Amino acid sequence: MCKPALATALFSTISFLLGGITSLVSSFFGMKIATYANARTTLEVRKGVGKAFITTFRSGAVMGFFLVANGLLVLYIAINVFKVYYGDDWEGLFEAITGYGFGGSSMALFGRVGGGIYTKAADVGADLVGKVERNIPEDDPRNPAVIADNMGDNVGDIADMGSDLFGSYAESSCAALVASISSFGVNHELIAMLYPLIVSSVGIIVCLLTTLFATDFFEIKAVKEIEPAFKKQLIISTALMTIGIAIVSWIALPSSFTIFNFGIQKDVKNWQLFLCVAVGLWAGLIIGFVTEYNTSNAYSLVQDIADSCRTGATTDVIFGLALGYKSFIIPIFAIAASIFVSFSFAAMYGIAVAALGMLSTIATGLAIDAYGPISDNAGGIAEMAGMSHRIRERTDALEAAGTQLLLLERDLQLVLLRLCLWLSLVPL
């Protein structure tokens, strides 16, 4: 039985507010953690690269796990509270819960745009005043703009980045829930309907286990070991997540169920839905490594851009722009393949869970993403505190090692937003 439109509007508004508040809380605590971690990393780097790496990575992991777990918990509580009113009206319930994703995205829109502009403006302004006009080192305490630069890293690269990824995470979860309304026909089983949330829950456990490989199982002794450690993190988390998805798909889903493919019933096996999530998961890993190949100074592409600077800024800009266009070829094919495979297996619901699979290991991605700004600010603190040049060299090396994988989540967001856009255009 459909509920009154006024009630749906009211619950949608509550969901919107919950999404916005959760996004703000996650961003605030992420920035708070990063602020404490900046100074601690500066102190730990005196003991060696390994100690500083553990401090920085664990700080980013705290932010990642808090954001994902907090978002999933609030969404799960909201579903169960709303269900008291909606009962078995799953269509009305999930229609009302979609406001949660929009609320998170609205905060990300203001935060990402405003914080991003502030971050880049402060960074460029500090460099222009210090290195260009006054010919003083970067992060020199005589340059007041350095404070704005360091604060911009916390605002734009930590708080607003977390808010942005939370918005994508919430949207993907809500889109999968909405798609499940028409996917399971008349047999609306609770566990099967909440399959998207179960996948996200498995992702938290997998990322927790993966974190131990970087901080406890393998010891980082040199800067050159950091980038391979990050690659291992992504590979291990993806492999473990594949196993976890297989297990929960076998337990939570019926062996066979019916979905509606544009009004036509289609029988789907649980292993087919598992493959939909898995193909999105591995497509995300491929995109991440392609990004790393196109942005790492260890490979010839970035080295060629550096060589192009010898003939002037014009050739450097042209070469870099051409590389940027070229770098999208493989990600586009990965997106197309994941869409084709997931749609073939489970129609629009398959695309929805494939998009969710791409963000299922977001906690590990956030830990890597937050690593760069924290180590960057640690170097700024070392410079302003007048610490030895050796300390600054270590912090710069730490930052450079982690910068190569910072664009992973940006590419995943691009994939996710395209898939969710396609999903929203198809009537359920």
C-alpha positions as CSV (number, residue, x, y, z in Angstrom):
1,M,0.0,0.0,0.0
2,C,1.4,3.4,-1.1
3,K,1.9,5.9,1.6
4,P,0.8,9.6,1.3
5,A,3.1,11.8,-0.7
6,L,3.4,14.2,2.2
7,A,4.8,11.4,4.4
8,T,7.3,10.4,1.7
9,A,8.4,14.0,1.4
10,L,8.9,14.3,5.1
11,F,10.9,11.1,5.4
12,S,13.0,12.1,2.3
13,T,13.8,15.4,4.0
14,I,14.9,13.6,7.1
15,S,17.1,11.3,5.0
16,F,18.5,14.4,3.3
17,L,19.4,16.0,6.6
18,L,20.9,12.8,7.9
19,G,23.1,12.5,4.8
20,G,24.3,16.1,5.1
21,I,25.0,15.8,8.9
22,T,26.8,12.5,8.5
23,S,29.0,14.0,5.7
24,L,29.8,17.1,7.8
25,V,30.6,14.9,10.9
26,S,32.9,12.6,8.9
27,S,34.7,15.6,7.3
28,F,35.2,17.3,10.6
29,F,36.6,14.3,12.4
30,G,38.8,13.4,9.4
31,M,40.3,16.9,9.5
32,K,40.7,16.7,13.2
33,I,42.6,13.4,13.0
34,A,44.8,14.7,10.2
35,T,45.7,17.8,12.2
36,Y,47.0,15.7,15.1
37,A,48.7,13.3,12.7
38,N,50.6,16.2,11.0
39,A,52.7,17.0,14.1
40,R,53.0,13.4,15.1
41,T,54.4,12.4,11.7
42,T,57.0,15.2,12.0
43,L,58.2,13.8,15.3
44,E,58.2,10.2,14.1
45,V,60.2,10.9,11.0
46,R,63.2,11.7,13.2
47,K,63.2,8.0,14.1
48,G,63.1,6.8,10.5
49,V,60.9,6.4,7.5
50,G,59.2,3.3,8.8
51,K,57.9,4.9,12.0
52,A,56.6,7.9,10.1
53,F,54.9,5.8,7.5
54,I,53.0,3.8,10.1
55,T,51.8,7.0,11.9
56,T,50.7,8.6,8.6
57,F,49.0,5.5,7.2
58,R,47.2,4.6,10.4
59,S,45.9,8.2,10.7
60,G,44.5,8.0,7.2
61,A,43.0,4.6,8.0
62,V,41.2,6.0,11.0
63,M,39.6,8.6,8.8
64,G,38.6,6.0,6.1
65,F,37.1,3.6,8.5
66,F,35.2,6.3,10.4
67,L,33.7,7.7,7.2
68,V,32.6,4.3,5.8
69,A,31.4,2.8,9.1
70,N,29.6,6.0,10.1
71,G,27.8,6.3,6.8
72,L,26.8,2.6,6.7
73,L,25.6,2.7,10.3
74,V,23.4,5.8,9.9
75,L,21.9,4.4,6.7
76,Y,21.1,1.1,8.3
77,I,19.5,2.7,11.3
78,A,17.4,5.0,9.1
79,I,16.1,2.1,7.0
80,N,15.0,0.2,10.1
81,V,13.4,3.3,11.7
82,F,11.5,4.1,8.5
83,K,10.4,0.5,8.1
84,V,8.3,0.9,11.2
85,Y,6.1,3.3,9.3
86,Y,6.4,1.8,5.8
87,G,6.1,-1.9,6.7
88,D,6.3,-4.0,3.6
89,D,6.1,-0.9,1.3
90,W,9.7,-1.3,0.1
91,E,9.2,1.0,-2.8
92,G,8.1,3.9,-0.6
93,L,10.8,3.1,2.0
94,F,13.7,3.1,-0.5
95,E,12.3,6.1,-2.3
96,A,12.4,8.0,1.0
97,I,15.9,6.8,1.8
98,T,17.3,8.2,-1.5
99,G,17.5,11.6,0.2
100,Y,20.4,10.2,2.2
101,G,22.7,10.1,-0.8
102,F,21.6,13.5,-2.1
103,G,22.2,15.1,1.4
104,G,25.8,13.7,1.4
105,S,26.4,15.0,-2.2
106,S,25.0,18.4,-1.4
107,M,27.6,18.9,1.3
108,A,30.3,17.5,-1.0
109,L,29.3,19.9,-3.7
110,F,29.9,23.0,-1.5
111,G,32.8,21.5,0.3
112,R,34.7,20.1,-2.7
113,V,34.2,23.2,-4.9
114,G,34.8,25.8,-2.1
115,G,37.5,23.8,-0.3
116,G,39.3,22.8,-3.6
117,I,39.4,26.4,-4.8
118,Y,40.7,27.6,-1.4
119,T,43.4,24.8,-1.3
120,K,44.8,25.6,-4.8
121,A,44.6,29.3,-4.3
122,A,46.5,29.2,-1.0
123,D,49.1,26.8,-2.5
124,V,49.8,28.9,-5.6
125,G,49.6,32.1,-3.6
126,A,52.2,30.9,-1.1
127,D,54.5,29.7,-3.9
128,L,54.2,33.0,-5.8
129,V,54.9,35.2,-2.7
130,G,57.7,33.0,-1.3
131,K,59.6,31.2,-4.1
132,V,58.9,33.6,-6.9
133,E,58.8,37.1,-5.4
134,R,61.0,36.7,-2.3
135,N,63.2,33.7,-3.3
136,I,62.7,31.9,0.0
137,P,62.2,28.1,0.5
138,E,58.9,26.5,0.4
139,D,57.1,26.5,3.8
140,D,59.5,29.1,5.1
141,P,58.2,30.6,8.4
142,R,58.8,34.1,7.0
143,N,56.0,33.6,4.5
144,P,52.5,34.1,6.2
145,A,50.8,32.4,3.3
146,V,52.4,29.1,4.4
147,I,49.8,28.8,7.1
148,A,47.0,29.1,4.6
149,D,48.7,26.5,2.4
150,N,49.0,24.0,5.2
151,M,45.4,24.6,6.4
152,G,44.2,24.3,2.8
153,D,45.7,20.7,2.7
154,N,43.5,19.8,5.7
155,V,40.4,21.5,4.3
156,G,40.5,20.6,0.7
157,D,42.5,17.3,0.6
158,I,41.2,15.8,3.8
159,A,37.8,17.2,4.9
160,D,36.3,18.0,1.6
161,M,37.8,14.9,-0.1
162,G,36.2,12.8,2.6
163,S,32.9,14.6,2.1
164,D,33.1,14.0,-1.6
165,L,33.8,10.3,-1.3
166,F,31.1,10.0,1.3
167,G,28.7,11.5,-1.2
168,S,29.7,8.9,-3.8
169,Y,29.5,6.1,-1.3
170,A,26.1,7.1,-0.1
171,E,24.8,7.6,-3.6
172,S,26.0,4.2,-4.8
173,S,24.4,2.5,-1.8
174,C,21.0,4.3,-2.2
175,A,21.0,3.6,-6.0
176,A,21.6,-0.1,-5.4
177,L,18.8,-0.2,-2.8
178,V,16.4,1.6,-5.1
179,A,17.3,-0.8,-8.0
180,S,16.6,-3.8,-5.7
181,I,12.9,-2.8,-5.5
182,S,12.2,-4.0,-9.0
183,S,15.0,-6.6,-9.0
184,F,13.5,-9.1,-6.7
185,G,10.0,-9.2,-8.0
186,V,7.3,-10.1,-5.5
187,N,9.7,-12.0,-3.2
188,H,11.1,-9.1,-1.2
189,E,13.3,-11.0,1.2
190,L,14.9,-8.7,3.8
191,I,18.4,-10.1,3.5
192,A,18.4,-10.1,-0.3
193,M,17.0,-6.5,-0.3
194,L,19.8,-5.4,1.9
195,Y,22.5,-7.1,-0.1
196,P,24.2,-3.8,-1.1
197,L,24.7,-2.9,2.6
198,I,26.1,-6.4,3.3
199,V,28.6,-5.9,0.5
200,S,29.7,-2.6,2.1
201,S,30.0,-4.3,5.5
202,V,32.2,-7.0,4.1
203,G,34.4,-4.2,2.6
204,I,35.0,-2.7,6.1
205,I,36.2,-6.1,7.5
206,V,38.4,-6.7,4.4
207,C,40.0,-3.3,4.6
208,L,40.7,-3.8,8.3
209,L,42.5,-7.0,7.6
210,T,44.4,-5.4,4.7
211,T,45.6,-2.5,6.9
212,L,47.5,-5.0,9.0
213,F,49.7,-5.9,6.0
214,A,51.0,-2.4,5.8
215,T,51.5,-1.7,9.5
216,D,52.2,-5.0,11.1
217,F,53.0,-7.9,8.7
218,F,55.5,-6.0,6.5
219,E,57.9,-3.5,7.8
220,I,58.8,-0.4,5.8
221,K,62.5,0.4,6.0
222,A,63.1,2.7,3.0
223,V,61.1,5.2,1.0
224,K,61.3,3.0,-2.1
225,E,59.2,0.4,-0.3
226,I,56.3,2.7,0.3
227,E,54.8,2.7,-3.2
228,P,55.0,-1.1,-3.6
229,A,53.3,-1.4,-0.2
230,F,50.4,0.7,-1.4
231,K,50.1,-1.4,-4.5
232,K,50.0,-4.5,-2.3
233,Q,47.3,-2.9,-0.3
234,L,45.1,-2.4,-3.3
235,I,45.7,-5.9,-4.7
236,I,45.2,-7.7,-1.3
237,S,42.1,-5.8,-0.5
238,T,40.6,-6.5,-3.9
239,A,41.5,-10.2,-3.7
240,L,40.1,-10.6,-0.2
241,M,37.0,-8.6,-1.1
242,T,36.4,-11.0,-4.0
243,I,36.4,-13.9,-1.6
244,G,34.2,-12.1,0.8
245,I,31.6,-11.2,-1.8
246,A,31.5,-14.8,-3.0
247,I,30.8,-16.0,0.6
248,V,28.0,-13.5,1.3
249,S,26.4,-14.0,-2.1
250,W,26.2,-17.7,-1.4
251,I,24.8,-17.1,2.2
252,A,22.6,-14.0,1.8
253,L,21.1,-14.5,-1.6
254,P,18.7,-17.3,-2.7
255,S,20.3,-19.6,-5.3
256,S,17.9,-18.3,-7.9
257,F,15.7,-15.2,-8.0
258,T,13.6,-13.1,-10.4
259,I,14.4,-9.6,-11.5
260,F,12.5,-7.3,-13.9
261,N,14.4,-6.3,-17.0
262,F,12.4,-3.4,-18.4
263,G,9.2,-5.1,-17.5
264,I,10.3,-8.6,-18.6
265,Q,11.1,-11.2,-15.9
266,K,14.6,-12.6,-15.9
267,D,16.0,-15.5,-13.8
268,V,19.3,-14.7,-12.1
269,K,21.6,-17.0,-10.2
270,N,23.4,-15.8,-7.1
271,W,26.8,-16.4,-8.7
272,Q,25.8,-14.1,-11.5
273,L,25.2,-11.3,-9.1
274,F,28.5,-12.1,-7.4
275,L,30.2,-11.6,-10.8
276,C,28.5,-8.2,-11.2
277,V,30.1,-7.0,-8.0
278,A,33.4,-8.6,-8.8
279,V,33.7,-7.1,-12.2
280,G,33.2,-3.7,-10.8
281,L,35.7,-4.3,-8.1
282,W,38.4,-5.5,-10.5
283,A,37.6,-2.8,-13.0
284,G,38.3,-0.2,-10.2
285,L,41.7,-1.9,-9.5
286,I,42.6,-1.7,-13.2
287,I,41.7,2.0,-13.4
288,G,43.8,2.6,-10.3
289,F,46.9,1.0,-11.7
290,V,46.4,2.8,-15.0
291,T,46.2,6.1,-13.1
292,E,49.3,5.2,-11.2
293,Y,51.2,4.4,-14.4
294,N,50.2,7.7,-16.0
295,T,51.2,9.8,-12.9
296,S,54.2,8.1,-11.3
297,N,57.6,9.5,-11.9
298,A,59.0,5.9,-12.0
299,Y,57.6,5.4,-15.5
300,S,58.6,7.0,-18.8
301,L,55.4,9.0,-19.4
302,V,56.0,11.5,-16.6
303,Q,59.7,11.5,-17.4
304,D,58.9,12.5,-21.0
305,I,56.7,15.4,-19.7
306,A,59.7,16.5,-17.6
307,D,61.9,16.4,-20.7
308,S,59.4,18.4,-22.6
309,C,60.0,21.3,-20.3
310,R,63.5,21.8,-21.8
311,T,61.9,23.4,-24.9
312,G,59.5,25.7,-22.9
313,A,56.2,25.8,-21.1
314,T,54.2,25.5,-24.3
315,T,55.5,22.0,-25.2
316,D,55.1,21.0,-21.6
317,V,51.4,22.0,-21.5
318,I,50.7,20.3,-24.9
319,F,52.5,17.1,-24.0
320,G,50.8,16.9,-20.6
321,L,47.3,17.6,-22.0
322,A,47.9,14.9,-24.7
323,L,48.9,12.4,-22.0
324,G,45.8,13.3,-20.0
325,Y,43.5,12.5,-23.0
326,K,45.4,9.3,-23.7
327,S,45.2,8.1,-20.1
328,F,41.4,7.7,-20.4
329,I,41.5,5.0,-23.1
330,I,41.9,2.0,-20.9
331,P,39.5,3.3,-18.1
332,I,36.8,3.8,-20.7
333,F,37.2,0.2,-21.9
334,A,37.1,-1.0,-18.3
335,I,33.9,0.9,-17.7
336,A,32.3,-0.4,-20.9
337,A,33.2,-4.0,-20.1
338,S,31.9,-3.7,-16.5
339,I,28.6,-2.2,-17.8
340,F,28.2,-4.9,-20.5
341,V,29.0,-7.8,-18.2
342,S,26.9,-6.6,-15.2
343,F,23.9,-5.7,-17.4
344,S,24.0,-9.0,-19.2
345,F,23.9,-10.9,-15.9
346,A,21.4,-8.8,-13.8
347,A,20.2,-5.9,-15.9
348,M,20.1,-2.5,-14.1
349,Y,20.5,-4.1,-10.7
350,G,23.8,-5.6,-11.9
351,I,25.1,-2.2,-12.9
352,A,24.1,-0.8,-9.5
353,V,26.0,-3.4,-7.5
354,A,28.9,-3.2,-9.9
355,A,29.2,0.5,-9.0
356,L,29.0,-0.4,-5.4
357,G,31.7,-3.0,-5.8
358,M,34.0,-0.3,-7.2
359,L,33.7,1.6,-3.8
360,S,33.6,-1.5,-1.6
361,T,37.3,-1.0,-0.6
362,I,37.0,2.7,-0.2
363,A,38.4,2.6,3.4
364,T,41.8,1.4,2.1
365,G,41.6,4.0,-0.7
366,L,40.9,6.8,1.8
367,A,43.8,5.7,3.9
368,I,46.1,6.0,0.9
369,D,44.4,9.3,-0.2
370,A,44.9,10.9,3.2
371,Y,48.5,9.8,3.4
372,G,49.7,12.5,0.9
373,P,48.3,15.6,2.6
374,I,49.4,14.4,6.1
375,S,53.0,13.8,5.0
376,D,53.0,17.1,3.1
377,N,51.9,19.1,6.1
378,A,54.5,17.2,8.2
379,G,57.1,18.6,5.9
380,G,55.7,22.1,6.3
381,I,55.8,21.8,10.1
382,A,59.4,20.6,9.9
383,E,60.4,23.6,7.8
384,M,58.6,26.1,10.0
385,A,60.0,24.6,13.2
386,G,63.5,24.9,11.9
387,M,64.3,21.2,12.0
388,S,67.2,19.8,10.1
389,H,67.3,19.5,6.3
390,R,67.5,15.7,6.6
391,I,64.0,15.7,8.2
392,R,62.5,17.7,5.4
393,E,64.1,15.4,2.8
394,R,62.4,12.5,4.5
395,T,59.0,14.1,4.6
396,D,59.3,15.1,0.9
397,A,60.2,11.6,0.0
398,L,57.2,10.2,2.0
399,E,54.9,12.6,0.2
400,A,56.3,11.8,-3.2
401,A,55.9,8.1,-2.6
402,G,52.2,8.4,-1.8
403,T,51.2,11.0,-4.4
404,Q,51.1,8.5,-7.3
405,L,48.0,6.8,-6.2
406,L,46.0,9.9,-5.0
407,L,43.9,10.0,-8.2
408,L,42.4,6.5,-7.7
409,E,39.3,7.6,-5.9
410,R,38.7,10.5,-8.4
411,D,38.6,8.0,-11.2
412,L,36.3,5.7,-9.3
413,Q,34.0,8.6,-8.6
414,L,33.9,9.3,-12.3
415,V,32.9,5.7,-13.1
416,L,30.4,5.7,-10.3
417,L,28.7,8.9,-11.2
418,R,28.3,7.8,-14.8
419,L,26.8,4.5,-13.8
420,C,24.4,6.1,-11.3
421,L,23.4,8.7,-13.9
422,W,22.5,5.9,-16.3
423,L,20.6,4.1,-13.6
424,S,18.6,7.2,-12.7
425,L,17.5,7.6,-16.3
426,V,15.9,4.1,-16.5
427,P,12.4,3.9,-15.0
428,L,12.0,1.2,-12.4
